[in-house]
Structure formats: structure tokens, C-alpha cells
């Protein structure tokens, strides 16, 4: 499961970046929801919580908050991914 997340994370983040850049609230909601579901499989409650906040921002159309939340999510993933990579090597 860790290997799948490590390989899919860049695609999920790219989708989030594209959605935020386009200011597309529906796409932000959908991409954040997918990432939240994936990251929830690991002991990363802060990353999951930030993804959930990003999902909610998209759901309510708060695209202004999305860029900051995306940066926070990326910071959390930068902490998580090295651990997951170690697990699969």
C-alpha cells in the first residue's frame, strides 16, 4: 500500500496544483478527497486533516484558502514520504 501511495502521490498533487491554479473549487474538492483517502491509510493524522480542510475549502468554494492549504499539505507529505519510501525499500 505504501508503494502505491508513493507512486500515486505526485499525480494526486499535480491534480491539486492544477485545480488550485485554475481556481476550480469542484476539482479541488475531488482531488483533495482522493488524497485524503490515500493518506488516511497511514499514521499521518496531520496530513489527513490538512487534506480534509482542503477538500472542505473546495466544497464550499473557498479557493482563496486553497493555495495556502496546499502548501501546508505538501509540507506534511514531505515529512511522510521519506518514511514510506524506507518501508518499501
ChimeraX attribute file (.defattr): number of C-alpha atoms within 10 A of each C-alpha:
attribute: neighborCount
match mode: 1-to-1
recipient: residues
	/A:1	10
	/A:2	18
	/A:3	13
	/A:4	10
	/A:5	19
	/A:6	16
	/A:7	11
	/A:8	13
	/A:9	17
	/A:10	11
	/A:11	14
	/A:12	18
	/A:13	18
	/A:14	12
	/A:15	18
	/A:16	25
	/A:17	18
	/A:18	15
	/A:19	23
	/A:20	21
	/A:21	13
	/A:22	12
	/A:23	18
	/A:24	16
	/A:25	23
	/A:26	17
	/A:27	19
	/A:28	30
	/A:29	25
	/A:30	19
	/A:31	25
	/A:32	31
	/A:33	22
	/A:34	16
	/A:35	24
	/A:36	22
	/A:37	14
	/A:38	18
	/A:39	22
	/A:40	15
	/A:41	13
	/A:42	15
	/A:43	10
	/A:44	14
	/A:45	14
	/A:46	15
	/A:47	24
	/A:48	24
	/A:49	15
	/A:50	20
	/A:51	28
	/A:52	21
	/A:53	21
	/A:54	30
	/A:55	27
	/A:56	19
	/A:57	21
	/A:58	27
	/A:59	18
	/A:60	11
	/A:61	17
	/A:62	16
	/A:63	23
	/A:64	13
	/A:65	14
	/A:66	27
	/A:67	17
	/A:68	13
	/A:69	19
	/A:70	21
	/A:71	13
	/A:72	17
	/A:73	24
	/A:74	16
	/A:75	12
	/A:76	18
	/A:77	18
	/A:78	12
	/A:79	12
	/A:80	17
	/A:81	15
	/A:82	11
	/A:83	11
	/A:84	16
	/A:85	14
	/A:86	9
	/A:87	10
	/A:88	11
	/A:89	6
